[in-house]
């Protein structure tokens, strides 16, 4: 038998986390898979469970001068631009709801690349429950929104009764299924630094676009400066023990303009860092070939964007 709690506030949730080692349950779409048992037995969750999906403090969207903040319990359906879910979340169209205008501004600021990654994760019903916090806490290198967060240079906000911490996602995730989340901490939000990227790319390769695990993915973002690339980030999913981001490779795009993007040089620089495995979903050889090919596709999109904005 698993003890279940439903805290009424984040403060209460943090107390339960510290005192009872209660496992946060947001959407549960990753948690239930991780701890599922066979033959109809109850899930083998290591300790009590507390439902945090309805906590107002974790269902926030906030846009200010420095960052876009996405609460840990915001369902992926909202990030994926599901019209019905977004309207309900933002408030009535007439703006009568307190904070509706601010929420709509934050919704409109969500990068299209993150929207696409959220849309490709699972079926519609699953996206109504699933959250980025669950995806990140699961720490799978194949996590769709995880790769997108790497490309957006996101940070993870965590809290405990001891205080709050803000960690770059590349530091927070340390290996397959492993993060720096302490036993008394809860993920509360994700912060995407502003300015948000001017261009983005997302591609997931799997047996189907949605409702299937990723074989390989690429999330890419670029910030322009005077019609050229000022900064760029490429993040590859499912081709290493964690999402693969190589700053030295990103630097090859800095300062480039239309007509000067060198896909061959980028592929050569990325190649040593792509170290996939063979498993039941795909082969290492296939994953590596596709990952390198995705670079070409992404750069064609970036080239078009640079031409249109030069």
N, C-alpha and C positions, 0 to 999 in steps of 0.2 A: 504494500500500500504506500502511495506517495502522498505526502502532506502537501496541501495546496494553499497558497495565500493570494489574496487580491488586495495589495496595498492601495490606499486612497491618495497617496502623494509620493513624489520622488523621495522625500525625506524618510518616509516610512519604508519605502523599498530599500533604501540604503541601509537602514537599521536591520531589516530582515536579511539582507545580503551579508552584513557583518556578523550578526548574531546566530543566524540559522544556516549560513552558507547556501541560501536559497538561490536556485538557478533562474535567471530572468527568462521569461517566456513572452516573446513579442508576437511574431506571426506563427512561430513553431514549425515552419516548413523545413528548416534545417535541423532544428533540435529533435524533432520526432524521428527524422531519418537516422540521425546519429545514434540515438539511444533506442531504436526500435528493437523489439524482441520477436522471436519466431513463435509459431504455433499458437498465436492468439494471446500470448502472455503480455502483461503490462510492460510499458517501456522501462528500461533499466536506467532511469535518470538518477545520477549520483547525488541524492539529497532532495530536499523540498523544492517545489516549484512555485514561483510567484509570477502572476500575470501582470505585465507592465504595458500591455498594448493600449490601454485606455487612459494612461496617465497624461494629463494635459502638458506637463513639462517635457514629455518626450514626443509629442505630436506637433512640434512647432516648425514653421518655416520663417526665416528671418533674413532680410537683406539690408545690409548697411554699407558704409563706405569701404569697409575693409574685407568683407566676406559675405558669402551666402551660406547660411547655416540650415542644415536639414536635420530635423529631430530623428532620433533613433527608431521611433515607432511609427514614422510616416510610411504608410503602405506603398509598395512599389507601383501599384496602379496609379497613384497620384503622380509619382515621378514619371511614369510612362505616358502621361497625358491622356488618361482615360477621362473622357468628357464628363460623365456622370459623377465619378469620384472627385474630380477637380472642382466641379461646381459646388458639391456638398461641402468640400473642405474649405474652399475660399469664402463661402458664405453666399447669401442670396445675391442675385445680379444687381439688385438695387442698392447694394452696399449697406443695408441696414445692420448687418451683423458687425459687432465690435471687431475691429482689426481686419475686416474683409479686404479693404483696399491694400493694406500692407501684405496680406497673404497672397493676393492676386499678383502684386508686383514681384514677390519672391517666386511664385510659380512661373511667371513669365521669364524669369532670369535663369531657370534651370537649363543648363547647356543641352542642346539637342543630342549630343553624343551620349550623355547620361540617360536621357529619355529613351534613346534607341536601345541601350544596354538593358534598361529596366523592362522595356517592352519584350525583349527577346527571352526574358527569364520566365519560363514556365507558361502555364495556361492562364486565361483571365481570372479564374477563381483563385488560383494560387497567388497571383499578383495582388489581389485584394487583401491577402493576409501577410504575405512575405514582406520583410523589411531589409534595408541595407545593413542594419546592425546584425541581423542574423547571418547574412551573407559574409560580412567581415569577420564576425566572431567564429564562424565555421572555418575561415582561413584556408579555403581550397584555392589552389592556383588556377582553377577553372571557373571561379566565381565571376559572373559577368559584370556585376556592378563593382566588384573589387578592381578589375582591370581599369574600368572607367575612372574610378577614384584615384588610382595611381596616375593616370594621364592628366587628371585635373589638379594634381599636386595637393590633394586633400589631406587634412589632419583629422584625427579621431579625438573626440572629447570624451573623457571618462571621469567618473565621479565615485567617491566613497565617503564614508563618514569622516575620513581624514582630510578631504578636500578634493580639488579637481586637478586633472592633468590634461595637457594637449600634446598629442604625439603625431608626427608625420606618419601616414599610413605605411610607408616603406620601413619604418622602424617598428611600428606596432605589430605587424605580422612578421614573425620570425621563422616560420617553417610551415609545412603542411599541417593544418589543424592546430597550430600553435601561435599564440599571441602574447603580448606583454600585459594583458588584462589580469590584474591581481584578483585573488579569490574574494576580496570584499568590494570589488569595483563593478560598475555598470557602464556600458557605453550609453552616452546620453545624446550625442549629436555628431555630425560631420561638418567640417568647415571647408568651403572651397574659396581660396583667396581671390580677391578682386585685384585687377580686372580679370573677368572671366575670358576664356579664349575666344578669339575671333573666328576660328575654324576648328572643326572637329570631325573625327572619323571613327566609325565603329563597324566592326565586322565580326560576326560569330560564325564559325564553321562547325556544323554538327550534322547528325542524321536528319534533323529538322531544325528550322530556325528557332522554334519555341518548344517548350515541354520536352527538351532533350538536353543531356549534358554536353558541354562544349568540348570539342576535340582540340580546337585552337582558336584564339581570338586576338584581335589587335584593336586597341583603343589609342587614338592619337589626337593631340591638340596642338594648336599653334597660336601664338600671339604675334600680331603684325606690328611692324614699326616702319612707317614711311613706305608702305607697299612691299616690304621685305619681311622675312621671318625674323622676329626679334628673339623669340624663344619657342622651343618645340619640345614635346614629350611624346615618346612612343612607349606603350606598355603592352607586353605580350602575355596572354593568358594560356595556361595549360601546356607550357613548353619548358617548365622548370619547377623546382620545389616551391617557389613562390612566383607571383607575377614578376616578369622580367622587365626591368627598366635599366637602361644603361646611359648615364649622363654623358659619357664621352661620345656616344652615338647621337644623342640629342643635339650635342654641340655642333655636329656636322651640318645641321640644318640652319643654324644661327647665321643671320646675315644674307641668306640666299633669297633670290628673287625669282620671278618667272623666267624660265629658260635656263636656270642654273642649278636645278635640283638634280643630284647625282644618285640615282637609285642603285647603281652598281656598287658605288663606294659605301652606301648605307648598308646594303646587303652583306658586303664583305666585313664590315665592322660589327654587325649584329651577329653574324654566323656563329662565332665561338661562344656566345652567351645563350644560344638556343640549345637546350639540353633536355629534350623531351624523353619520355619513356614509352615502351610498349605496354599496352594494357588491353582490356576487353573492348574498349571503345575505338582504338586506333593504334597505329604503329608509330614509332619514333620517327622513322624515315618520312612518312606521310606528313606528320605534324611539322617537321622542320621545313619540308618543301613548301607547304602551304603558308607557314609563317613568313618565309622569305618572299613568297609571291604576293602576300598581302601588302608588303612594303610598296611594291610597284603600284598597286591599286590605290593605296592611300596617297602616294605622291602625285598620282594623276589628279586626284581630287584637290590636293593642295595647290597644284599648278594652276588648275582652273580658277580656284579662289584668288590666287595671287594676280592672275591676269585681269580678273574682274575688279580688283581693288587696287591696282597700281596706277 
